[in-house]
Amino acid sequence: MLTSLSIAVRLWASLVSGLLSTLALAQGVSVTDSWVRATVAGQQATGAFMKLTASQALRLVQAGSPVAGLVEIHEMRMDKDVMRMSAIPGLDLPAGRSVELKPGGYHVMLMQLKQQIKDGETVPITLTFQAPDGRKETLEVKALARMLSQPSKHGH
């Protein structure tokens, strides 16, 4: 059951997410639907998920966050009927096409967590993108922490 406070927090988070998406677009990358899976006490890793759309071809080459000692770009894939997760050196973002980072696919892995990530908290994540000419730019995303069982406003 949602309380007035939790509804207000969710509305505020949606507003902040929309503003951050606008800021990201100004830098050549639109970031939408960003969220981090909330953790339980003592949990050492979690995933961050979002949709990335670049106005020009770019490559996501690095991620970082002050809440984690180690942050990597990961993929999950099937290998002979076994789901495997591994770090990848980067993720291509074709110009004008959305690339979704989601559970069971590409995602940002936050490891060696320095604290519990609680439902409703905002988690800063810095993404580094590289253009074909080698130029790099960074973008800070504020991802809302939520339990996996909670549906997002977009039905993910």
C-alpha positions in Angstrom: 0.0 0.0 0.0 1.5 3.3 -1.0 1.5 6.1 1.5 1.3 9.8 0.6 5.0 10.1 1.3 6.0 7.3 -1.0 3.7 8.6 -3.8 5.4 12.0 -3.4 8.9 10.5 -3.5 8.0 8.6 -6.7 6.5 11.7 -8.4 9.6 13.6 -7.4 11.9 10.9 -8.8 10.0 10.9 -12.1 10.4 14.6 -12.4 14.2 14.4 -11.6 14.5 11.5 -14.1 12.9 13.6 -16.8 15.1 16.6 -16.1 18.3 14.4 -16.1 17.2 12.9 -19.4 16.9 16.4 -20.9 20.4 17.2 -19.6 21.8 14.0 -21.1 20.2 14.7 -24.4 22.1 18.1 -24.5 25.4 16.1 -24.3 24.5 13.8 -27.2 23.1 10.9 -25.2 19.5 10.5 -23.9 19.2 8.4 -20.7 15.7 7.3 -19.7 14.2 4.8 -17.3 17.3 4.6 -15.2 17.1 2.5 -12.0 19.2 0.3 -9.7 18.1 -2.8 -8.0 17.8 -2.2 -4.3 19.8 -4.5 -2.0 19.6 -6.2 1.3 22.0 -5.6 4.2 25.4 -7.2 3.4 24.8 -7.7 -0.3 27.9 -6.9 -2.3 26.6 -6.3 -5.8 23.7 -5.1 -7.8 22.8 -4.0 -11.3 21.9 -0.7 -12.9 19.6 -0.5 -15.8 18.5 2.2 -18.3 17.8 3.0 -21.9 20.6 4.8 -23.8 20.0 6.7 -27.1 22.9 8.4 -28.8 22.5 11.1 -31.4 25.7 10.0 -33.0 27.5 6.6 -33.0 29.2 6.2 -29.6 30.5 3.5 -27.4 29.8 3.1 -23.6 33.3 2.3 -22.4 33.3 2.9 -18.7 31.0 3.4 -15.7 31.6 4.4 -12.1 29.8 5.2 -8.9 30.8 6.4 -5.4 28.6 3.7 -3.8 30.7 0.8 -5.3 34.4 -0.1 -5.3 34.2 -1.7 -8.7 31.8 -0.9 -11.6 31.8 -2.8 -14.9 29.7 -3.0 -18.0 28.3 -6.5 -18.2 26.3 -8.8 -20.5 24.3 -11.9 -19.8 24.0 -14.5 -22.5 23.1 -18.1 -23.0 25.9 -20.5 -23.4 24.8 -24.1 -23.9 21.6 -23.8 -21.8 23.5 -21.9 -19.1 23.1 -18.2 -18.4 26.5 -16.5 -18.1 27.4 -13.0 -17.0 30.7 -11.4 -17.9 32.3 -8.0 -18.2 32.6 -6.5 -21.6 35.1 -3.8 -22.8 32.3 -1.6 -24.1 28.8 -1.4 -25.6 28.1 0.2 -29.0 25.3 2.7 -29.3 24.2 3.1 -32.9 23.2 6.7 -33.8 19.5 7.3 -33.1 18.7 3.7 -31.9 17.9 2.9 -28.2 20.0 0.3 -26.5 18.3 -1.1 -23.4 20.3 -2.1 -20.3 18.0 -4.5 -18.5 18.0 -7.6 -16.2 19.0 -10.6 -18.2 20.9 -8.5 -20.8 23.4 -5.7 -20.9 23.7 -3.8 -17.6 26.0 -1.9 -15.4 27.3 -4.0 -12.5 28.0 -2.3 -9.2 30.3 -4.5 -7.0 32.1 -4.1 -3.7 29.2 -2.0 -2.5 30.1 0.4 0.3 26.5 0.5 1.6 23.1 -1.0 1.3 21.2 0.5 -1.6 17.7 1.1 -0.2 14.4 1.3 -2.1 13.7 4.9 -3.1 17.3 6.2 -2.8 19.1 7.9 -5.7 22.3 6.3 -6.9 24.8 8.4 -8.9 26.4 6.7 -11.8 29.0 8.3 -14.2 29.0 6.9 -17.7 31.9 7.4 -20.1 31.2 7.4 -23.8 33.8 7.3 -26.6 33.2 8.7 -30.1 34.7 7.1 -33.2 37.4 9.8 -33.3 38.5 8.8 -29.8 37.0 11.8 -28.0 35.4 10.9 -24.6 32.6 12.5 -22.7 31.1 11.6 -19.3 27.6 11.9 -18.1 26.2 11.6 -14.6 23.0 9.7 -14.2 20.9 9.7 -11.0 19.2 6.2 -10.9 16.4 5.5 -8.5 16.8 2.3 -6.4 13.8 0.0 -6.4 13.0 -3.6 -5.7 13.0 -5.9 -8.7 9.4 -6.8 -8.0 8.2 -3.2 -8.4 7.0 -2.4 -11.9 8.3 0.8 -13.4 6.0 3.5 -14.8 6.9 2.1 -18.2 5.9 -1.5 -17.6 9.5 -3.0 -17.5 
